Amino acid sequence: MCVYRRFTALLHDEAMEKSAIAKLRILVADPSAYMAGLAASLLRGIGIKSVTEVTDSGAAQIAFSRQRYNAIVIDAALAPLDGVALTRAIRANPDSPNRDTTIILVFSEISQAELIRARDAGVTEFIRKPMSASILDLRLRATLANPRDFVTAPTYAGPDRRRRAVNVKGHNRRKSPQPAP
């Protein structure tokens, strides 16, 4: 199925009806109060009623330590911790109520190395600025309707980095070994 049809189907998915969208809690963390407000306005425009806006990583850490969110939208240029470092901090804390929460990283410009660093920190999805309400809506619906497994390993905690299933011939090393009887 092509990407457009898959996302269009998500728009009409009963699980993500208006009443379900309205109940979502979203945290927006952007260093610009104007951009945080704009993102919050876009989210409210698609029907989300509970949107918290913060403009620095310290305020974000306080917010997500106090309340569980359905998704966190973080600008890559956040300070003093950037969006990637903040994501890593969220994922690394086993006591965080938002450890497995969807994290969407918003950026103006990003290199391949930074994209890989963000993925390896546990970012769930990416949006390039300028973002539109429709793109934000599609990313939220896609990640919430089809969440990837959450992986906890010695050097990584976050969504499964594999975005597609791969048929493997022979022994599949990605599956956990079955315990001996």
Long-range contacts (C-beta under 8 A, 24 or more apart in sequence): 6-142, 7-138, 7-141, 7-142, 10-138, 10-141, 10-142, 10-145, 10-146, 11-137, 11-138, 11-141, 13-141, 13-145, 15-145, 16-141, 16-144, 16-145, 18-47, 21-46, 21-47, 21-48, 22-47, 22-48, 22-49, 23-49, 23-50, 24-48, 24-50, 24-70, 24-71, 24-140, 24-144, 25-50, 25-51, 25-52, 25-67, 25-68, 25-69, 25-70, 26-50, 26-51, 26-52, 26-69, 26-70, 26-71, 26-72, 26-73, 26-140, 27-51, 27-52, 27-54, 27-60, 27-63, 27-64, 27-69, 27-71, 27-72, 27-73, 28-52, 28-53, 28-54, 28-73, 29-54, 29-55, 29-56, 29-57, 29-59, 29-60, 29-72, 29-73, 29-74, 29-75, 29-78, 29-83, 29-86, 30-55, 30-73, 30-74, 30-75, 30-78, 30-106, 31-55, 31-56, 31-75, 31-77, 31-78, 31-79, 32-75, 35-75, 39-73, 39-106, 39-131, 39-136, 42-131, 42-132, 42-133, 42-136, 43-73, 43-136, 45-133, 46-133, 46-136, 46-137, 46-140, 56-80, 57-81, 57-82, 57-85, 57-86, 60-86, 61-86, 61-89, 64-90, 64-96, 64-97, 64-98, 64-101, 65-96, 65-97, 67-97, 68-97, 68-98, 68-101, 69-98, 69-101, 70-101, 70-102, 70-144, 71-101, 71-102, 71-103, 71-104, 71-140, 71-143, 71-144, 72-98, 72-101, 72-102, 72-103, 72-104, 73-104, 73-106, 73-127, 73-136, 74-103, 74-104, 74-105, 74-106, 75-105, 75-106, 75-107, 76-105, 76-106, 76-107, 76-108, 76-110, 76-114, 76-118, 77-107, 77-108, 83-107, 83-118, 83-123, 84-114, 84-117, 84-118, 84-121, 84-123, 85-121, 87-118, 87-121, 87-122, 87-123, 87-158, 88-121, 88-122, 90-122, 91-121, 91-122, 91-156, 91-157, 91-158, 92-157, 99-150, 99-157, 100-150, 102-140, 102-143, 102-144, 102-147, 102-159, 104-136, 104-139, 104-140, 104-143, 106-131, 119-161, 120-156, 120-161, 121-158, 122-156, 122-157, 122-158, 122-159, 123-158, 124-148, 124-158, 124-159
